[in-house]
Amino acid sequence: MSQSDELREADAGTAELSPDSLAEARAEASTLTSRAGADEAVEADQDAAARPATTTTGATAPATAGKGSAGKGSLWRDANFLTLWSGQALSQFGAQITELAIPVLAVLMLNATEWEVGVLNAAQVAAFLVVGLPAGAWIDRMRKRHVMIAADGVRALALGALPVLALFGALEIWHMIVVALIMGVATVFFDVSNQSIIPSLVRTDQIAEANGKLQSTEQLAGLAGPAVGGWLVGVLAAPLAIFITVGTYLASFVALLFTRDHERLRPPEDRKPLVHEIGEGLRWVFGNPLLRRIVGTTGVANFFGTMATTLLPIFALRELGLTPQMLGIVFSLSAVGGLLGAIATPRIVKRLGEARAIPVSAIAFSIAPFFLPAISLVPALAFPLLVVQFFVMSFTILLYNITQVTFRQRITPPRLLGRMNASIRFVVWGVMPIGALLAGALGTWIGTVPTLWIAASGELLACLFVVTGPFWSMRELPDAHEDHATGGPATADAEGGDTEPRR
């Protein structure tokens, strides 16, 4: 499946998405993190949602960070937010180009084996397993915007090395792996910061709208980016297409320089030893029975989803004979599913309830992966079946991520946001390099298609955590408790949670 993390809303106690703001956001932006969608989608990690903006002393922070806003729903008139948004829009577009150019470069130009592709994919996300936890604690001690600026600079420099080496005929697969490792570390710091910065930019009642616009922008990037990337790879070749992404990272770097935030650093006396702060983040996440189940579903889905997405380039480009341009179009058309999922989420949540939307979406994205290996039985229909599979995955993953990320960020006090996001990503992204290596090993040993069947069967297990949980008996998910400002555990009144909608 895929992951992503992604946006949603919780209104003063009602855990309900705002149809107006989210629908508007989806209509003009979007998110299919990893067009194969699966690996990021569920994660969403992605992503900041409504929650009271409180300081560590429990006092209301100047959450009026978007002072230039004219009121709810007016972020298009907030110059500061638009500066951030424009940079993110460009970098997301560029990332979509590279997500196609990198596998094409490895599979078609460097003739990478299944194992080499597995190692390359593992390198891209290994940092979440290695530095994911301490990164959250470090970021909670730093200005998140400054972290994002540094990360964009590192990513631009590292990625720029690949086309330079290729132009001189010196590029080898190990170069790509090293660059992937460096970019992975930078991405950990960027993404965890990005998930936590929105509350310091806009008012509390605008958080869901801001997330919606950023999330929807990703979806629009997913619509246009892969198709443009496929065209660029065909016309300019993969190395030169990568230069475009380097430019978009630099654009994001500049936009962040001109963005102003209202974040207040925790005073030094409020900081505890790093190990203690890491543990505090883990206890916060795993002390909540509902979060535990969400993390279980997301982690299993990401593990087996990564197996599938690792071998997808080999399966599509070599075994099915698709061209990079065709694969880019598949990704772009499938992103329509993510965009429609973002648009439909408020309506679905309103009809099903926030809590029930989670198991419903999980069932759908756990079944859809069987489409991929089944395509090997009817290769003549590869193109339309790939579009259908990614469409369904994108739609349901967005519904899942929008809902679960809103919940987890709503109940988390600001002082723990970085550690909460890092703790969850440590688990749900930490399994991904393991899945990528396993895919490379199994692909070498038993072949690509049998490995895809194993991955699809494993993803079917992912939904069990939330399907067998208390979500069916609830309509709305629990809201933040009074003791959250002091760091008390965010529990849902036992395993069953609070079954009454808080409106």
N, C-alpha and C positions, 0 to 999 in steps of 0.2 A: 504494500500500500504506500502511502506516501505521507507524508507528513508535512508541516507546516504547521508550523505554527501558525488563530489568526486575528480576529477582532470581533467585537460584539459589544453588548452593553448591559449594564446592570443599573437600573434606575433606583435611586434612593430606596433600597429595600426591596425592590421588586425584581431583580434578576432578569428583567425582560429587555430584549433588544428593542432599540428605538427604530421602528419601521421607517420613519421619515429620513433620519440621518443615515442609516445604513443603506437604505435603498438608493439614496442619492449618491452615496460613496461608491456603491457597487456599479452604478450606472456610468461612472467615469473613471474607474480604475479597477485593478484586480490583482489576483495572486495565484499562481500555480507554481509555487516555489520551484519544484523540480519537475519539469514537465513530465517526466515519468512520474511526476507528481508525487508519487507516493512518498518518497523518503522525507520530504520536508513537510509535506502537507500535514501530516499528523504531528505535527509537532508544535507544532506550531508553533512551535514553538514558536514568531512571530508574532503586534501584538502588545498592546497594553490596553487595559480596560478600565472601566469605571470603578472607582473605589474612593472612599473619603481621603482627601489629601491631608494627612495628619503628620505632625512631627513626632519625634521619639518621646516627647513629653506629653503627647496626647492633644496638644493644641492644634487648632486648624492652621495648616501652612498656607502661605499666600498662594493658594491654588489658583489664583487669578492670573496665572502665568499667561496667557494670551490676552493681556489687557487690551490689546488693540481690537479684540473681537467685539462685534456689535451685539452679540447675543447668541443664543443657541442656534446652531445651524448656519452660522455666518463665517465659518472658517475660510471660505473663498475670499473673504475681505480682510483676512488676517495676514499681513505681509510677512510676518515672522514665520508663521506656519508654512506659508507658500514657498518660502525660501528653502526650508527643509524638504518639503514635499517635492519640489522641482528636482533637487539633487537626487533624492531617492528614486524618483521616477526614471531618471536617466540611468542610474546605476542598475536598477532592476531590469531595464531594457537591455543594457549591456550584458548583464549576467545571463540572460536568456540566450544571447548570441554565443557566449562562451560555452554554455552547457551543451550546445550542439557541436561547436567547433572543437572542443577538447576531445570528445570521443572519436570524432571523425579523424582528427590528427593522429590519435593513438591507433585506431583500428585500421584505417585505410592508408595512412601515410607511413606509419612506423610498423605496421603489421604486428601489432601487439597480440600476444596469446591471451587465452582466458585468464590465466594466472596473473599475467602482467596487468590486465585490465582490472582484476580484482584488487591487486595491490594499489593501483592508481586510485581506485574509488575509496579504498580504505584510508589512503593517505589524506584524502580530502576531508574526512570527518574524524580522523584519529584524535585530533586535538580536543574534541568534546569529551573523549574518554580520559585523556592524559591531563589536560589543564582545565577541564570544564568546571570542576568544583572550586578550586582556588580562584579561578577567574571571577566567579560570582562574588566571593568575599572581597577580592581586590577592587572590583568595580563598585561595590557598595561604599568604598572609601575614596572614590575618585569622581571627578566630574564626567558624567557619561558622554556628554558631547565631545569633550576632549579625547576620550578613549576612541570614539568613532572616527574622529579626524585622523588620529594616528593610524588606526586600522586601515582606513581607506588609502593612506599614503603607502603603507606596506604592501597592500594588495596590488596597487597600481605598479609599483616597482617590480614585485615578484612576477606578476603575470606578464609584464612587458619583456621579461627575459626570454620567454618562449619564442615569440616571433623573431626576435633578434637572432637567437641561436638557429632557428629554422632557415632564415635568410642566408646565413653563412654555411648552411649544410652541416651544422654540428649538433643538431638536436637529437637526443636519444631519450628512450623511455625513462631512464633514471632521472634525467633533468625534469621531466614532467612530474615525477613522483616527489622530488625535492620541492618544486614550486607548489605542488598541492599541499604538502605539509606546512609550508610557510603560510600560504593563504588560509589554510585551515585554522591555524592559531589566530591569525588576524580576524577571521570570521567569527570565532568564538567570542572574542572581545567585542566585536562590532555588534553581533546579534544580541548578546545578552544586554548590552547597553541600549540598543535600539528598542528592545522589548520593555525597557523601564524608563525611557526618557520622556514619553508623551505627557505624563502628568506634570512635568516641569515646564511644559511649553504652552499648555492650554488649560482652561478652567475644567473643573471636575465634570461639569455637565456636558463638556465637549469632547471628553476622552473617547467615547465610542464613535463619535462622528470622525474624529481625527484618525482613529484606527481603521474605520471604514474606508476613508479616502486612501490611506496608505495601502491597505489590503487590496482594495479594488484596483489601485494603480498597478500592483503586481499582476493582477489578473489581465489587465490590458496589455502589460508588457508580455505576458504569456501568450496573448493573442497575436501580437505583431512580431515579437522578438524572434521566436523560432523560425518563422517563415522568412523573415529578413535575414536571419542567420544562415539558413539553408541557401538562400540566394547569394549571400556574400561568400560563403564557402565555395559555391560553384563558380562564382565569377572571379573572386580575389584569391581563393584558396584559404584553408583554415588558419594558417599563421597570420595572414593579414587581417582576417576577420577578428582575430583576438585583439588587434590594436584598437578596434572600435571600443571594446570593453574597457581597455586601459583608459581611454579617453573619458568614458562615463564614470569610472571610479574617481578620476581627477575632478570631474564636474561635481560629484558628490562631496569631495574634499573641500572644494571652494564654497559650495553652498553651506556646509556645516560651519565654515569659518565665519560666515555672515549671519548665521542663526544665533539668536539670543535665548538663553534659557534662564529659568528662575530656580534652579536646583540649589538646595542648601546642603552642604556637606555635613555629615555627622561630626560633632566635636570629638577631638582625639580621646577625651576622657570617656566617651561612650563606646569606644572600640575595645574589643576583647582580643585575646590571642587568635590567630588565623584559624587554627584547628577548631577552637571553640565556635567561631563564627560559621565555619563550614558545617559543623554539627548542628548548629541552630537552624540553618537553612534546610538540612536534611530532615530534622525533627519536625519542622513546620510542614513540609510536604507529606512525609509519611505518617505524621500524626493525624492526618485527616483521612478518614476511611473512604470518602468519595474520591479524593485526589489519588489515593493509592490505586483504586480501580482504574481511573483514567490513565494513570502512568503505566499500569500493566497493559492495557489495551494498546496504548500508543507505542510502548516499547516493543511488544511482540510484532505489531504491524510494521514498525520500522525495520526490525531485524529481517523479517522475511521479505518485506518490500525492497530492501536494499539488495537482497540476493537477486531479485528479478530485475531491478533497474541496472545493476552492475552488468548483467549479461545482455541487456536490451540492445546496445549498439551492435554487438556481435550477431545477435539473433536477427535484427532488422536489416543491417547493412550487408552481412555476409550470407546468412542462411535464407532470408527472404528476398534478398537482392534489391532492397529499396535504395534509392539514391539519397544523399544528404538533403537535397531539396525536398524530396517526398517525405522524409522523416521530419523535416522542419514544418512542413504543412500539417502533418499528423499532430504534432505538438500544438501548433497554433489552433487548429480546429478543436482539439480536445480542450484547450483552454476556455473555449466557450462554455464548457460545463462548469468550470470554476467560476466564471463570471455570473452565470445564471444561478449557481449555487449561492453566491454572495448576495445576489439580488433577492433570491427566494428565502434566504434564512430567516429574516424577520417574520415572514408570513408562516413559515413552517413552525417556527418556535411558538408563535402565537396560537397556532392550531393544536400542536402536540403538547406544548409545554416545554420549557427549557430542559428539564431533567430527562424527559422521554426522547427528546431529539437526539440525545447522545447515543443510546443503544440502537435506535432506528438507523442512524447514519453509520454506526459501526458495523451493523449487519450487512448493509449494502456494500461498504468498501472492503469487507472481508470476502464477499462472494465474487466481486468483479475481477479479481486477479486471475481467475480461471480462464478468462477470455484469452490471455496472452499465450500460454502454451497451446491452447486449442487452435490457435491460428495455424499451427504447423500441420494440422489435419486438412486445412483448406487454404493453402498458400495463395491461391488465386484471389482470395478475398482479404488478403492481408491488410491492405490499406483501409477499407471501411471498418473492418473489425478492430483494428488498432484505434481508430478514431472513436468508436463506440466505447471501447474499454477505458480509454483515458478520459472520455467525457464523463462517464459514470463515476470513475474514481475522483475526478476533480470536483464534481458537484457534491458528492457525499463527504469528501474530506473537508471541503470548505465549511459545510454545515456543522460537522463535528468540531473543527478547530475554532470556528467563530464562537461556538457555544462554550467549549471547555476552557478556552483561554480567557474568555471574559470572566468566567466563574473563578478561576484560580487567581486572577489578578485583582478581582474585586475584593476578595476576602483577605488579601495579603497587605499588611501595613507597608508604607513606603520604604521604611528602613530595611525591609527584607526582600524587596522586589528583585534585586540583582541575584541574591542567593537562592530565592525561590526558583527563578527562571534557570539559573545555572544548575541547581540540583535536579530539576526535571530534565533538562537537556543532557545532563551527565548520564542519566539512565536511558532516555529515549533516543538520544543521538549516540551515546556511548556504545550501544549495541551495533550500530551501523558498520563500523570498520570490521567488526567480527563477522557480520553478515556478508560483507564484500569479499573478505578473504575466503570464507566458506564457499561462496559462489564461484570464485576463481578456482578453488581446489576441486569442487564437485564438477564444474564445467570441464576441467581438464580430464577428470577421471571418468565420468559417466556421460558427458556431453551436455550441450546447452539446453536442449528441450527437456530432458529428464530433470535437470536442475530447476527449470522453471515450474514444472509440475510439483516438485517438492516445495518450492517457495509458495506457490498458490495454496497448497494444502496447509502449510504452516500459518499463512495469513488468515485462514478460516478460524483458527483458534483465537485470534486476537480479540474478537468481539465478546468472548465468553466472560471477561472480567466485568464489563458493564452490563451485559445482557443478564447475568445472574445476580447483579447487584440490586440495590434498593431504588434505582432510578425509575422503574416502572410505577412504583407506588407514590411517587412524588410528581408534582407538576413543575414547580419552580425550585431551583437549587438554593441552598442556604445562602444568607447574606452575611456580611461581616458582623462579628460580635463586638460588643462594647470593649472587650479586653484586647482587641487587636492592636490598639494604639500602644499598648504596653508589651506587645509581643506574646500574648497568650495564645494557646493553640487554637487553630481554626477548625473546630470539629463541628459535625452536623448533628449534634445531640444523639450520639451513638451511630451505629452502622446504618440505621434506617434513615437518619437525617431528619430534618425538619420537613414534614410533609405538607405544611400549609404554604400556599403562595404568599410571599410577603409583598403586599402591594401598597 
